[in-house]
């Protein structure tokens, strides 16, 4: 019997080889697509790179480490007149003593340990370092040779304000000569429209020097603009040195108090003053110090001043990013402009014992008077 029927007949014909190949290809493509989709949900394929998928975080969106606090200790000293007036007795002048001593280190050797232990030391450079003979028509005009800049550089003074009434005693050329002489010794200067910038332990410090003694309204606007400019240029710590006040007055006047507060309101972290040639006290305004007058310092302007008292002001700032802590890590160091009580040997020296107590009491009396004036102002 021929094979046939249901039991023994031939099996139905299956799909051709071509159809089966196409089917397998479609399945493979679908599996690959599913794999990529799953990988994308998990953060993208290894080849895509960070941030390739929708909603992925850019590197700039990642949490950044908080800035570390940095402590910066700054020291301010008063008027440094490194020269003499041509009308003075040359034999007792700073210039003559410079020729007689072993080196420029003589003048600041008694305060050099204080200056070298800090991070930044700033003085008021009141006078010119020049060979110009174009003397201004004024009662006193001071000058010394360019090499006198070594008095500062040899004793760890790192910056000098030139915003004062003696920086052009021999004309504009003497002002430019003084800048060049200080620069040559690595002592940057600042003042008026020139803002100084120094890097201290990674902190950008802006130095603003202002000169009052004239139309204070315009001067105030200029000072405020310089403080704001320093901030705009990335200064994290802004320090202002102002030449102001009335000579031999031990309590600041209303103009000084107005300007000091205006500087703080504009963003200054500290205001320090000079010009009266005597000590004036201090106040804290909006958590910031205003020190009204440090007095003279290495002062060639008088061979034997009746008042030799002066002081060094030092503050340690804690800077965290652009924030400066409002703290009271300050020191007022009582000094004399001379290590001799009978004459000026141009060698400022920290006071000790009874002399220190006497000068400290003088600072406190002025500070108390400032507090009374501040209370009256409201």
TAZIVEN-V933033 format. One line per field, one symbol per residue. ss: DSSP state (~ for helix, > for strand, _ for the rest). phi: phi as a letter, one per 40 degrees, with the letter a starting at -180 (. if undefined). burial: + if it has 16 or more other ideal C-beta (glycine too) atoms within 10 Angstrom, else -. A space follows every 50 residues. Layout:
ss=???
phi=???
burial=???
//
This chain:
ss=____~~~~________~~~~~~~~~~~~~~~~~~~~~~~~~_________ ________~~~________>>>>>>>>>>>>__>_____~~~_~~~~~~~ ____~~~~___~~~~~~__>>>>>>__>>_____________>>_~~~~~ ~~~_____>>>_________~~~~~~~~~~~~~~___>>>>__>_>>>>> __>>>>>>>>>____~~~~~~~~~~~~~~~~~____>>>>>>>_______ ___~~~~~~~~~~~~~___>>>>>____>>>>>>>__>>>>>>>_>>>>_ ________>>>>>>>>>>>>__>>_____>>>>>>>____________>> __~~~~~~~~~~~~~~~~~~~~~~~~~_
phi=.ccigccbcccccccccccccccccccccccccccccccccchhcdccgc gccdgcccdcccdccccccbcbbbbbbccbbciacccccccbcccccdcc ccaccdcbccbdccccccbabbbccbibbabcbccccacbabaacdcccc dcccbgcbaacbcacbcbdbgdccccccdcccdccgbcbaifccccbbcb fgccbbbbbbbcfacccccccccccccccccccgccbbbbbbcagbdgcc bccccdcccdcccccchccabbbahcgbcbcaabbfgbcbbcacgcacbc cacaccbccaabbbbbcbbbgcbbccbbcbabbcabcacbccaccfbdac cbfccccccdccdccccccccccccccg
burial=-------------------------------------------+------ -------------------+-++++++++++++++--+---++++-++-- ---+-+++++++-++--+++++++++++++-+-------+++++-+-+++ ++-++++++++++++++++++--++-+++-++--+-++++++-+++-+-+ --++++++++++---+--++--++-++--++---++++++++++++--++ ++--+++-++++++-++++++++++++++++++-+--+++++++++++++ +++-+-+++++++++++-+----+-------+++++++-----+++++++ +---+---+--++--++--+--------
//
